[in-house]
Amino acid sequence: MPALASHRKPRTRVRATAPAVGLTSAALASVTLLSSQSAMAAPAPKPSIEEVQKKVDDLYRQAGTATQKYNQAKEATDKQKTKVDTLLDDVAKRTAKVNDARRTLGNYAAAQYRDGALAPTATFFLADDPQSFFDQTHLMDRMAERQQQALTEFRTQQAQASKQRAEAVKSLETLTESQTALRTSKQSVQTKLTEARTLLSKLTAEEKARLAELERKKEAEAKRKAEELAKKQAAAKKEAARKAAEPGGSGTETGSGSGSGSGSSASTKAEKVLAFARAQIGKPYVWGATGPASYDCSGLTQAAWKAAGVDIPRTTWDQVKAGTRIATADLQPGDLVFFYDDISHVGIYKGDGMMIHAPKPGANVREESIYYMPIYGSVRPA
């Protein structure tokens, strides 16, 4: 009998895929490695000198802003510390009064305990002389009144002491916040200055020379604008004098700072301000400094006006509010000129478009065009 053919389907041989998966993983790893190597092999392009100049200027401006925050925090800290010291002294004095009142009450309590007390009716019947009873009762009433006064005094002193202690605790908390702000501002200044120095330290000698050339061009342009302002101011002054000399003229020059007692006084103060500022030329800029060996920008302006007998606030943000706002074209010697949108710098106008100011870390107090930085506005303190 012939053999029957098998009806089973032949098994399909399945190819193993593990090697393919391994190959794919290896390929991905190679691509990743190559990408990493490519990234490492292509460093970021070096900034141009113009970009470095802009970055450094911006860092110094940010450091100036942080310096004003530091000055503000330091001023608040000093004031708060004085307040806390006063409150703590008051608390100590009030506590002493509480203790005195407590001792008085204790003496009354001890006396009453030693002497004991009988009911008024029993005392009357046991008394040898009824009149003596009434005299003694009157005396006891007066003693009771003094005891009540002592108790009232104790309660009053105790309440006042508790109130002052609460004020002292609150002031101490505020002082801690001010000190924290002071440390934060100080760290911010130091960070910005370190960034600027690091950026400059990476420049080659040639790049530093190019950067210096850019600075010279910037200074020359600022000086040119100052000269233009000086010419305009001189022309305006000459025209005002001509009109005043004409027949029928008023004979006075409003806003010229002369011709009146108040104008003469303002001019004298301005002279003292500038005399002080000129004497500081050459001294180093140090952030947070108020003299006499070094200054920051607002420290110099504050000290200069103080030399003229006028107290102005510590920070640029407060100084810009201390006086009359003046247009740039109407600037007079002694006026304060503020810079940048955040009002982080200030200088003293000396005339002819020039100012005396403490510029930035690494520089000394010097004369410079008011157009070296973007002007925010100007103020005449007195």
Backbone torsions as a table, in degrees:
resi	resn	phi	psi	omega
1	MET	NA	128.8	-174.3
2	PRO	-66.7	146.9	-179.5
3	ALA	-69.2	138.4	179.5
4	LEU	-78.6	138.0	178.8
5	ALA	-71.8	143.7	-179.9
6	SER	-72.7	131.1	178.3
7	HIS	-94.5	1.6	179.6
8	ARG	-73.9	137.5	178.4
9	LYS	-71.9	140.0	177.4
10	PRO	-64.8	138.2	-178.5
11	ARG	-70.3	131.1	177.6
12	THR	-75.7	128.6	-179.2
13	ARG	-82.5	120.3	-178.9
14	VAL	-91.6	128.2	-179.7
15	ARG	-79.5	133.3	179.2
16	ALA	-65.0	137.9	-176.6
17	THR	-104.3	-7.1	-177.2
18	ALA	-55.1	-44.2	179.5
19	PRO	-59.9	-36.7	-179.6
20	ALA	-64.7	-41.8	179.0
21	VAL	-62.4	-43.1	178.0
22	GLY	-61.1	-39.5	179.7
23	LEU	-65.0	-41.6	-180.0
24	THR	-63.9	-42.8	178.7
25	SER	-62.1	-41.8	178.9
26	ALA	-63.6	-39.5	179.9
27	ALA	-65.1	-43.1	178.9
28	LEU	-62.4	-42.0	178.7
29	ALA	-61.5	-39.3	179.6
30	SER	-64.8	-42.0	-180.0
31	VAL	-63.3	-44.0	179.2
32	THR	-61.2	-44.1	-179.7
33	LEU	-62.9	-42.4	179.6
34	LEU	-65.7	-38.3	179.3
35	SER	-64.3	-42.5	179.4
36	SER	-62.9	-43.1	179.8
37	GLN	-64.2	-36.8	179.8
38	SER	-65.8	-41.2	-179.7
39	ALA	-64.0	-40.2	179.5
40	MET	-70.1	-30.7	-177.0
41	ALA	-78.4	-14.9	-177.2
42	ALA	-116.8	84.7	-179.5
43	PRO	-67.8	159.3	-179.9
44	ALA	-62.5	143.3	-179.2
45	PRO	-62.7	142.4	-178.6
46	LYS	-72.1	134.7	-179.2
47	PRO	-65.6	150.6	178.3
48	SER	-72.5	166.0	179.4
49	ILE	-62.6	-37.8	178.0
50	GLU	-62.3	-40.0	178.2
51	GLU	-67.6	-39.0	177.4
52	VAL	-62.8	-44.8	179.6
53	GLN	-59.6	-45.5	180.0
54	LYS	-63.4	-42.0	-179.0
55	LYS	-65.4	-45.1	-179.7
56	VAL	-63.8	-45.1	178.4
57	ASP	-59.2	-41.5	-179.5
58	ASP	-66.5	-39.1	178.6
59	LEU	-65.3	-41.2	177.6
60	TYR	-65.2	-37.7	177.6
61	ARG	-65.3	-43.1	177.8
62	GLN	-62.7	-37.6	176.6
63	ALA	-64.4	-36.2	177.2
64	GLY	-64.3	-41.7	177.3
65	THR	-63.3	-44.8	178.8
66	ALA	-63.5	-33.8	177.8
67	THR	-64.2	-41.3	177.8
68	GLN	-65.3	-36.4	175.7
69	LYS	-65.2	-39.1	177.1
70	TYR	-62.9	-46.3	179.7
71	ASN	-60.3	-41.8	179.7
72	GLN	-63.8	-45.1	-179.7
73	ALA	-66.7	-37.8	-179.9
74	LYS	-67.1	-41.1	178.4
75	GLU	-62.1	-44.1	179.2
76	ALA	-64.9	-39.4	179.7
77	THR	-64.8	-44.2	-179.9
78	ASP	-62.8	-43.8	179.5
79	LYS	-64.8	-43.0	-178.2
80	GLN	-67.0	-36.0	178.7
81	LYS	-64.8	-41.4	177.2
82	THR	-62.0	-42.0	179.6
83	LYS	-64.2	-43.0	-179.7
84	VAL	-63.5	-43.7	179.5
85	ASP	-60.2	-41.7	179.1
86	THR	-64.3	-44.2	-179.9
87	LEU	-64.0	-40.4	179.3
88	LEU	-65.2	-37.2	175.4
89	ASP	-63.3	-43.1	178.8
90	ASP	-63.5	-40.6	178.7
91	VAL	-62.2	-41.9	179.8
92	ALA	-62.7	-43.3	179.4
93	LYS	-66.4	-41.0	180.0
94	ARG	-67.5	-36.6	177.5
95	THR	-63.6	-38.2	177.3
96	ALA	-62.7	-40.1	178.3
97	LYS	-66.6	-38.1	176.9
98	VAL	-61.8	-43.5	179.8
99	ASN	-64.4	-38.6	176.7
100	ASP	-62.5	-44.7	179.6
101	ALA	-64.7	-37.1	178.5
102	ARG	-65.6	-40.8	178.6
103	ARG	-64.5	-38.7	178.1
104	THR	-61.9	-44.7	178.0
105	LEU	-63.1	-39.5	178.9
106	GLY	-62.3	-39.5	178.5
107	ASN	-63.6	-43.1	177.5
108	TYR	-61.9	-44.0	-178.8
109	ALA	-63.6	-42.1	180.0
110	ALA	-64.4	-41.6	179.3
111	ALA	-63.3	-42.4	-180.0
112	GLN	-65.3	-36.3	179.5
113	TYR	-67.5	-40.7	-179.6
114	ARG	-68.0	-43.6	-174.6
115	ASP	-78.4	-26.1	-176.2
116	GLY	71.2	-175.6	-179.1
117	ALA	-156.7	138.5	175.0
118	LEU	-112.8	158.3	176.4
119	ALA	-64.1	146.9	-177.5
120	PRO	-55.8	-39.6	-177.7
121	THR	-64.6	-45.1	179.7
122	ALA	-63.5	-40.4	179.7
123	THR	-62.8	-38.6	-179.1
124	PHE	-63.7	-46.2	-177.3
125	PHE	-71.5	-28.1	-179.3
126	LEU	-86.5	-11.0	-177.5
127	ALA	-71.3	140.7	176.5
128	ASP	-70.8	-33.1	-176.8
129	ASP	-132.4	118.1	-180.0
130	PRO	-56.6	-35.7	-179.8
131	GLN	-64.4	-38.4	177.4
132	SER	-62.5	-35.4	178.3
133	PHE	-61.2	-48.0	-178.0
134	PHE	-65.6	-36.2	176.8
135	ASP	-64.7	-42.0	-179.9
136	GLN	-67.1	-37.0	179.1
137	THR	-64.1	-41.3	178.0
138	HIS	-62.8	-42.0	178.7
139	LEU	-63.3	-41.6	180.0
140	MET	-65.3	-35.9	178.1
141	ASP	-63.3	-40.5	179.3
142	ARG	-66.6	-38.5	177.6
143	MET	-65.1	-40.0	179.1
144	ALA	-63.9	-37.2	178.5
145	GLU	-64.2	-42.4	178.3
146	ARG	-65.4	-37.2	176.5
147	GLN	-62.0	-41.6	179.3
148	GLN	-64.9	-38.9	176.7
149	GLN	-64.1	-40.3	178.3
150	ALA	-64.0	-40.0	179.1
151	LEU	-66.1	-41.9	178.3
152	THR	-62.5	-42.9	179.2
153	GLU	-62.0	-42.0	178.9
154	PHE	-60.4	-46.4	-178.5
155	ARG	-64.5	-39.8	179.5
156	THR	-63.8	-47.4	-179.8
157	GLN	-64.0	-38.7	180.0
158	GLN	-64.4	-42.6	179.2
159	ALA	-65.7	-42.0	178.9
160	GLN	-64.5	-40.2	179.6
161	ALA	-64.0	-41.3	178.8
162	SER	-63.6	-40.6	179.6
163	LYS	-64.5	-44.3	-179.0
164	GLN	-69.2	-34.5	175.6
165	ARG	-63.8	-40.5	178.2
166	ALA	-63.2	-41.1	178.0
167	GLU	-63.9	-40.3	-179.9
168	ALA	-64.9	-41.1	178.7
169	VAL	-63.0	-43.9	179.5
170	LYS	-63.8	-41.3	179.0
171	SER	-66.4	-36.8	176.9
172	LEU	-64.0	-38.0	177.5
173	GLU	-65.0	-42.4	177.5
174	THR	-63.7	-39.8	178.4
175	LEU	-61.7	-41.6	178.3
176	THR	-62.1	-41.2	178.1
177	GLU	-63.8	-41.8	179.3
178	SER	-64.4	-40.1	179.1
179	GLN	-66.5	-35.6	176.9
180	THR	-65.3	-44.1	177.8
181	ALA	-62.2	-36.7	179.3
182	LEU	-63.5	-46.4	179.8
183	ARG	-64.6	-40.2	179.8
184	THR	-63.3	-45.6	179.9
185	SER	-63.6	-40.7	179.3
186	LYS	-61.8	-44.3	179.4
187	GLN	-64.1	-37.6	179.7
188	SER	-64.2	-43.7	178.1
189	VAL	-59.7	-49.5	-177.1
190	GLN	-61.9	-38.3	179.7
191	THR	-64.1	-46.8	-178.9
192	LYS	-63.3	-42.4	-179.3
193	LEU	-67.2	-37.2	178.0
194	THR	-64.9	-41.1	178.2
195	GLU	-60.8	-44.6	-179.1
196	ALA	-63.7	-45.2	-179.7
197	ARG	-64.7	-39.9	179.0
198	THR	-62.7	-42.8	180.0
199	LEU	-62.3	-42.9	-179.4
200	LEU	-70.6	-33.1	-177.5
201	SER	-68.6	-19.6	-178.3
202	LYS	-85.0	-6.9	-178.2
203	LEU	-77.7	145.5	174.9
204	THR	-79.6	170.7	179.9
205	ALA	-60.1	-40.5	179.5
206	GLU	-65.1	-42.4	-179.9
207	GLU	-66.1	-38.1	177.0
208	LYS	-63.9	-36.4	177.7
209	ALA	-66.0	-41.5	178.3
210	ARG	-65.7	-39.2	178.1
211	LEU	-63.6	-40.8	178.1
212	ALA	-63.2	-36.8	178.2
213	GLU	-65.6	-40.9	176.4
214	LEU	-61.3	-39.9	178.9
215	GLU	-64.1	-40.2	179.7
216	ARG	-64.3	-40.0	178.3
217	LYS	-65.1	-41.0	179.0
218	LYS	-62.8	-43.5	179.2
219	GLU	-65.6	-39.3	-179.8
220	ALA	-64.8	-41.0	179.1
221	GLU	-66.5	-40.9	179.0
222	ALA	-65.0	-38.6	179.2
223	LYS	-67.1	-38.2	178.4
224	ARG	-61.2	-42.7	178.7
225	LYS	-66.4	-35.8	178.2
226	ALA	-64.3	-40.2	179.3
227	GLU	-65.6	-36.7	177.1
228	GLU	-63.8	-43.5	179.0
229	LEU	-63.6	-40.6	-179.8
230	ALA	-61.4	-41.4	178.8
231	LYS	-64.4	-42.4	-179.6
232	LYS	-65.3	-41.9	-179.9
233	GLN	-66.9	-39.1	178.7
234	ALA	-65.0	-40.4	179.0
235	ALA	-65.9	-41.6	179.9
236	ALA	-64.6	-39.0	179.2
237	LYS	-66.9	-40.5	179.3
238	LYS	-65.3	-40.3	-179.9
239	GLU	-67.3	-39.1	178.7
240	ALA	-65.2	-38.8	178.7
241	ALA	-67.1	-37.9	179.6
242	ARG	-64.6	-44.6	-179.5
243	LYS	-65.6	-36.1	-179.5
244	ALA	-68.2	-28.3	-178.1
245	ALA	-84.9	-12.4	-179.3
246	GLU	-68.9	151.5	176.4
247	PRO	-58.1	131.6	-179.2
248	GLY	87.2	-1.4	178.3
249	GLY	-70.8	158.2	-176.9
250	SER	-70.9	-23.8	179.9
251	GLY	80.4	3.4	178.6
252	THR	-125.6	156.0	178.9
253	GLU	-119.2	98.0	-178.9
254	THR	-65.8	131.9	178.0
255	GLY	82.3	0.7	-177.7
256	SER	-84.5	-13.1	179.5
257	GLY	79.9	18.1	177.8
258	SER	-141.7	161.2	175.0
259	GLY	96.7	-12.2	178.8
260	SER	-135.7	160.2	-179.2
261	GLY	-60.1	-45.8	-178.6
262	SER	-66.3	-37.1	179.0
263	GLY	-66.8	-39.4	178.8
264	SER	-64.9	-39.0	179.1
265	SER	-64.7	-43.0	179.4
266	ALA	-63.9	-39.3	179.7
267	SER	-65.2	-39.3	178.5
268	THR	-64.3	-42.1	178.5
269	LYS	-63.3	-42.2	179.6
270	ALA	-61.5	-39.8	178.5
271	GLU	-62.4	-40.7	178.4
272	LYS	-66.6	-39.3	178.3
273	VAL	-59.9	-48.4	-177.7
274	LEU	-69.8	-35.2	178.2
275	ALA	-62.6	-42.0	178.0
276	PHE	-65.5	-46.4	-177.2
277	ALA	-61.7	-42.1	179.7
278	ARG	-62.4	-35.3	-179.0
279	ALA	-68.8	-16.1	-179.2
280	GLN	-94.4	-6.9	-178.8
281	ILE	-58.2	131.2	-178.5
282	GLY	101.6	-16.5	178.1
283	LYS	-78.7	147.2	-173.4
284	PRO	-74.6	149.3	169.6
285	TYR	-76.9	129.2	172.5
286	VAL	-136.9	121.9	-176.5
287	TRP	-63.5	136.2	-178.6
288	GLY	85.7	-2.3	-175.0
289	ALA	-89.7	144.1	179.8
290	THR	-124.1	17.2	177.6
291	GLY	99.4	177.8	-1.5
292	PRO	-86.7	-10.0	-175.8
293	ALA	-86.1	-24.7	-177.6
294	SER	-155.4	163.2	-175.8
295	TYR	-146.4	155.4	158.9
296	ASP	-102.4	-179.4	-169.9
297	CYS	-61.3	-49.6	-177.4
298	SER	-77.3	-22.7	174.7
299	GLY	-66.6	-37.5	178.6
300	LEU	-68.2	-46.8	-178.0
301	THR	-65.2	-38.5	178.5
302	GLN	-64.2	-45.0	-178.9
303	ALA	-66.3	-38.5	-178.6
304	ALA	-64.4	-44.2	-179.7
305	TRP	-73.4	-28.9	175.2
306	LYS	-65.2	-34.9	177.5
307	ALA	-63.5	-23.3	178.4
308	ALA	-94.6	6.1	177.5
309	GLY	86.6	16.2	-179.3
310	VAL	-120.5	123.6	177.6
311	ASP	-90.1	123.4	174.9
312	ILE	-121.9	159.6	-176.2
313	PRO	-63.6	173.6	-174.6
314	ARG	-81.5	-41.7	-171.7
315	THR	-97.7	158.3	177.5
316	THR	-61.0	-34.9	-177.8
317	TRP	-66.5	-28.4	176.9
318	ASP	-92.7	-33.0	179.6
319	GLN	-63.4	-35.2	-178.2
320	VAL	-65.3	-17.4	179.0
321	LYS	-96.3	-7.3	-173.2
322	ALA	-95.7	74.3	178.8
323	GLY	147.0	-166.6	-178.3
324	THR	-99.1	131.1	178.9
325	ARG	-69.2	137.8	-175.2
326	ILE	-128.3	137.4	175.4
327	ALA	-72.0	152.0	-178.6
328	THR	-57.9	-38.6	-179.4
329	ALA	-66.4	-21.6	-176.6
330	ASP	-102.4	12.5	-178.2
331	LEU	-60.2	141.0	175.0
332	GLN	-126.9	156.4	178.9
333	PRO	-52.1	135.1	-179.3
334	GLY	99.1	-19.6	178.6
335	ASP	-64.8	154.6	178.4
336	LEU	-99.8	131.4	179.2
337	VAL	-112.5	127.1	-177.2
338	PHE	-108.0	151.8	-172.2
339	PHE	-131.4	155.2	178.4
340	TYR	70.9	155.0	-179.0
341	ASP	-63.2	-28.7	-179.1
342	ASP	-92.1	8.7	176.7
343	ILE	52.3	50.5	-175.4
344	SER	-97.5	2.0	179.9
345	HIS	-145.1	153.4	-179.4
346	VAL	-149.9	148.5	176.5
347	GLY	-139.6	169.1	-179.2
348	ILE	-105.6	119.8	-178.7
349	TYR	-69.3	131.9	-179.2
350	LYS	-112.5	-5.5	-178.2
351	GLY	109.4	159.8	178.2
352	ASP	58.0	32.9	176.5
353	GLY	75.2	11.1	-176.9
354	MET	-113.3	159.4	178.7
355	MET	-140.0	164.9	169.9
356	ILE	-112.2	127.9	-178.6
357	HIS	-152.7	163.4	172.2
358	ALA	-97.0	104.5	-165.5
359	PRO	-69.4	-63.0	-173.0
360	LYS	-169.7	168.9	178.1
361	PRO	-56.3	136.1	-179.2
362	GLY	91.8	-5.7	-179.9
363	ALA	-120.0	163.5	179.6
364	ASN	-108.0	162.7	174.7
365	VAL	-57.3	132.8	-174.4
366	ARG	-157.1	170.2	172.3
367	GLU	-88.8	143.4	-179.1
368	GLU	-160.7	157.4	177.6
369	SER	-65.7	141.3	177.6
370	ILE	-69.7	-11.9	-179.4
371	TYR	-92.4	7.9	178.4
372	TYR	-68.1	-27.2	178.6
373	MET	-128.6	158.6	178.4
374	PRO	-66.8	125.5	-176.3
375	ILE	-79.1	133.6	174.7
376	TYR	-91.2	-46.4	-177.8
377	GLY	172.1	177.2	-176.7
378	SER	-136.1	154.9	-176.8
379	VAL	-139.1	142.4	173.5
380	ARG	-107.8	105.9	-175.3
381	PRO	-63.5	-33.2	-178.3
382	ALA	-151.7	NA	NA
